[in-house]
Amino acid sequence: MATGKVSKAPKAKAESAKKTQVQAAKDKVLPTRGLILEGVVVSDKMENTVIVQRDYYDKSKKYERYFRKRSRIPAHKPPEINLKVGDKVRIMECRKISKTKNFKVIEKL
């Protein structure tokens, strides 16, 4: 038996290129859980953060009518997902990243 160093074949860079944006966002250190929401990016002025606006309807028990409401949610933007104002995105709940940020963008729709 010959003893010697066994050289490992280098991993192809193509494997990492095959990952989609969703898989890359989910595989990162920041684990996700809970709510999955969709909305529109209304601000991308902060570093690694976007503001996602979600429009929805809420029913009034007293008046028995529906009212339009909106919520603005700060979400973490992973570096591999390029976003600009007006993009539709899907965000998912994660651990608290800062005082107000506890969602993360998982994909661009």
GROMACS elastic network, one bead per residue, 0.5 to 0.9 nm:
[ bonds ]
;  ai    aj funct       b0    kb
    3     6     6  0.89218   500
    7    10     6  0.89669   500
    8    11     6  0.87408   500
    9    12     6  0.87862   500
   10    13     6  0.89244   500
   11    14     6  0.85422   500
   11    15     6  0.78585   500
   12    15     6  0.58954   500
   12    16     6  0.78756   500
   13    16     6  0.55882   500
   13    17     6  0.65501   500
   13    18     6  0.89943   500
   14    18     6  0.62423   500
   15    18     6  0.53133   500
   15    19     6  0.72111   500
   16    19     6  0.57023   500
   16    24     6  0.89942   500
   17    20     6  0.78185   500
   19    22     6  0.79817   500
   19    23     6  0.59776   500
   19    24     6  0.62189   500
   20    23     6  0.53270   500
   20    24     6  0.61910   500
   20    25     6  0.86215   500
   21    24     6  0.51288   500
   21    25     6  0.61227   500
   21    26     6  0.86159   500
   21    80     6  0.69354   500
   21    81     6  0.64797   500
   21   106     6  0.74894   500
   21   107     6  0.63115   500
   21   108     6  0.81491   500
   22    25     6  0.52033   500
   22    26     6  0.61966   500
   22    27     6  0.85916   500
   22    81     6  0.88818   500
   22   105     6  0.88677   500
   22   106     6  0.53595   500
   22   107     6  0.51864   500
   22   108     6  0.83581   500
   23    26     6  0.50954   500
   23    27     6  0.59713   500
   23    28     6  0.87423   500
   23   106     6  0.82174   500
   23   107     6  0.89350   500
   24    27     6  0.52040   500
   24    28     6  0.65081   500
   24    78     6  0.89965   500
   24    80     6  0.77360   500
   24   106     6  0.85707   500
   25    28     6  0.56986   500
   25    29     6  0.89805   500
   25    30     6  0.84844   500
   25    78     6  0.66572   500
   25    80     6  0.78282   500
   25    81     6  0.82024   500
   25   104     6  0.85753   500
   25   105     6  0.76712   500
   25   106     6  0.55549   500
   25   107     6  0.77540   500
   26    29     6  0.82455   500
   26    30     6  0.76786   500
   26    31     6  0.70211   500
   26    32     6  0.72956   500
   26   106     6  0.68074   500
   27    30     6  0.79655   500
   27    31     6  0.79141   500
   28    31     6  0.72678   500
   28    78     6  0.89579   500
   30    94     6  0.71438   500
   30    95     6  0.75584   500
   30   104     6  0.86394   500
   31    93     6  0.89740   500
   31    94     6  0.61637   500
   31    95     6  0.73576   500
   32    92     6  0.64043   500
   32    93     6  0.57592   500
   32    95     6  0.72433   500
   32   103     6  0.83618   500
   32   104     6  0.78688   500
   33    36     6  0.84411   500
   33    92     6  0.69489   500
   33    93     6  0.55027   500
   33    94     6  0.55703   500
   33    95     6  0.81790   500
   34    92     6  0.70745   500
   34    93     6  0.55259   500
   34    94     6  0.74827   500
   35    91     6  0.82494   500
   35    92     6  0.57131   500
   35    93     6  0.53467   500
   35    94     6  0.87586   500
   35   103     6  0.88794   500
   36    90     6  0.69325   500
   36    91     6  0.57367   500
   36    93     6  0.66004   500
   37    54     6  0.81022   500
   37    89     6  0.84686   500
   37    90     6  0.57035   500
   37    91     6  0.53051   500
   37    92     6  0.63661   500
   37    93     6  0.85369   500
   38    52     6  0.83146   500
   38    53     6  0.86279   500
   38    54     6  0.68340   500
   38    88     6  0.72496   500
   38    89     6  0.57466   500
   38    91     6  0.61593   500
   38    92     6  0.88373   500
   38   109     6  0.89131   500
   39    52     6  0.56675   500
   39    53     6  0.54089   500
   39    55     6  0.74806   500
   39    87     6  0.84985   500
   39    88     6  0.57444   500
   39    89     6  0.56801   500
   39    90     6  0.66173   500
   39    91     6  0.79323   500
   40    51     6  0.82979   500
   40    52     6  0.53105   500
   40    53     6  0.53410   500
   40    54     6  0.67261   500
   40    55     6  0.89893   500
   40    85     6  0.77745   500
   40    86     6  0.58496   500
   40    87     6  0.56543   500
   40    89     6  0.61109   500
   40    90     6  0.87632   500
   41    44     6  0.73093   500
   41    50     6  0.65423   500
   41    51     6  0.57436   500
   41    53     6  0.63188   500
   41    83     6  0.78888   500
   41    84     6  0.69758   500
   41    85     6  0.51113   500
   41    86     6  0.53110   500
   41    87     6  0.54971   500
   41    88     6  0.64529   500
   41    89     6  0.71439   500
   42    50     6  0.76025   500
   42    51     6  0.57470   500
   42    52     6  0.59499   500
   42    53     6  0.63698   500
   42    72     6  0.85844   500
   42    84     6  0.83520   500
   42    85     6  0.52078   500
   42    86     6  0.62232   500
   42    87     6  0.83113   500
   43    46     6  0.79728   500
   43    49     6  0.86927   500
   43    50     6  0.56854   500
   43    51     6  0.51046   500
   43    52     6  0.74371   500
   43    84     6  0.78254   500
   43    85     6  0.58375   500
   43    86     6  0.86192   500
   44    47     6  0.77728   500
   44    48     6  0.84089   500
   44    49     6  0.66135   500
   44    51     6  0.66666   500
   44    83     6  0.76509   500
   44    84     6  0.63634   500
   44    85     6  0.64491   500
   45    49     6  0.78111   500
   45    50     6  0.73410   500
   45    51     6  0.89274   500
   46    49     6  0.53711   500
   46    50     6  0.67448   500
   46    51     6  0.89335   500
   47    50     6  0.81906   500
   47    77     6  0.84094   500
   48    75     6  0.85347   500
   48    76     6  0.58429   500
   48    78     6  0.66175   500
   48    79     6  0.71853   500
   49    74     6  0.66614   500
   49    75     6  0.56169   500
   49    77     6  0.51159   500
   49    78     6  0.84617   500
   49   101     6  0.84428   500
   49   104     6  0.88270   500
   50    73     6  0.83126   500
   50    74     6  0.58275   500
   50    75     6  0.54554   500
   50    76     6  0.65206   500
   50    77     6  0.63415   500
   50    83     6  0.83376   500
   50    84     6  0.87557   500
   50    85     6  0.88243   500
   50   105     6  0.86503   500
   51    72     6  0.62448   500
   51    73     6  0.55317   500
   51    75     6  0.61743   500
   51    76     6  0.89016   500
   52    71     6  0.81304   500
   52    72     6  0.55807   500
   52    73     6  0.51197   500
   52    74     6  0.62468   500
   52    75     6  0.69409   500
   52    88     6  0.87078   500
   52    89     6  0.79212   500
   52    91     6  0.84975   500
   53    70     6  0.66999   500
   53    71     6  0.56408   500
   53    73     6  0.62888   500
   53    74     6  0.88365   500
   54    69     6  0.84057   500
   54    70     6  0.54499   500
   54    71     6  0.52582   500
   54    72     6  0.64206   500
   54    73     6  0.77966   500
   55    68     6  0.71271   500
   55    69     6  0.58403   500
   55    71     6  0.66563   500
   55    72     6  0.89607   500
   56    67     6  0.84361   500
   56    68     6  0.59233   500
   56    69     6  0.54084   500
   56    70     6  0.60688   500
   56    71     6  0.83809   500
   57    66     6  0.60249   500
   57    67     6  0.54759   500
   57    69     6  0.58201   500
   57    70     6  0.83700   500
   58    65     6  0.83505   500
   58    66     6  0.54082   500
   58    67     6  0.52743   500
   58    68     6  0.64572   500
   58    69     6  0.67771   500
   59    62     6  0.89857   500
   59    63     6  0.84375   500
   59    64     6  0.65249   500
   59    65     6  0.56355   500
   59    67     6  0.62218   500
   59    68     6  0.89651   500
   60    63     6  0.55441   500
   60    64     6  0.52415   500
   60    65     6  0.55401   500
   60    66     6  0.62143   500
   60    67     6  0.73247   500
   61    64     6  0.51498   500
   61    65     6  0.76214   500
   62    65     6  0.82696   500
   63    66     6  0.86314   500
   73   100     6  0.85102   500
   73   101     6  0.77969   500
   73   102     6  0.88001   500
   73   103     6  0.77650   500
   74   100     6  0.68569   500
   74   101     6  0.53860   500
   74   102     6  0.75961   500
   74   103     6  0.69829   500
   74   104     6  0.85427   500
   75    91     6  0.72820   500
   75    92     6  0.87054   500
   75    93     6  0.89534   500
   75   100     6  0.88810   500
   75   101     6  0.57816   500
   75   102     6  0.66851   500
   75   105     6  0.62716   500
   76    91     6  0.88957   500
   76    97     6  0.80544   500
   76   101     6  0.69798   500
   76   102     6  0.77780   500
   76   103     6  0.62421   500
   76   105     6  0.60827   500
   77    80     6  0.84328   500
   77    81     6  0.69595   500
   77    82     6  0.83154   500
   77    83     6  0.80886   500
   77   104     6  0.64128   500
   77   105     6  0.56467   500
   77   106     6  0.84646   500
   78    81     6  0.57757   500
   78    82     6  0.83335   500
   78   104     6  0.78359   500
   78   105     6  0.70943   500
   78   106     6  0.82940   500
   79    82     6  0.71185   500
   81   105     6  0.83073   500
   81   106     6  0.84936   500
   81   107     6  0.75214   500
   81   108     6  0.75683   500
   82   108     6  0.85083   500
   83    86     6  0.86343   500
   83    87     6  0.65565   500
   83    89     6  0.87749   500
   83   108     6  0.77234   500
   84    87     6  0.60362   500
   85    88     6  0.89454   500
   87   108     6  0.71259   500
   87   109     6  0.75412   500
   88   107     6  0.89221   500
   88   108     6  0.61179   500
   88   109     6  0.53374   500
   89   105     6  0.68471   500
   89   106     6  0.77157   500
   89   107     6  0.58580   500
   89   109     6  0.53047   500
   90   104     6  0.86351   500
   90   105     6  0.60242   500
   90   106     6  0.59250   500
   90   107     6  0.54299   500
   90   108     6  0.64118   500
   90   109     6  0.69666   500
   91   103     6  0.62364   500
   91   104     6  0.53778   500
   91   106     6  0.55245   500
   91   107     6  0.72437   500
   92   102     6  0.86723   500
   92   103     6  0.54321   500
   92   104     6  0.54164   500
   92   105     6  0.64447   500
   92   106     6  0.65705   500
   93    96     6  0.88925   500
   93   102     6  0.60619   500
   93   104     6  0.63507   500
   93   105     6  0.89994   500
   94    97     6  0.81319   500
   94   102     6  0.55242   500
   94   103     6  0.54140   500
   94   104     6  0.65954   500
   95   101     6  0.87650   500
   95   102     6  0.57422   500
   95   103     6  0.77287   500
   96    99     6  0.73071   500
   96   100     6  0.77483   500
   96   101     6  0.61287   500
   96   103     6  0.78478   500
   97   100     6  0.78079   500
   97   101     6  0.54985   500
   97   102     6  0.57108   500
   97   103     6  0.82580   500
   98   101     6  0.51245   500
   98   102     6  0.71946   500
   99   102     6  0.83036   500
  101   104     6  0.82685   500
  105   108     6  0.78246   500
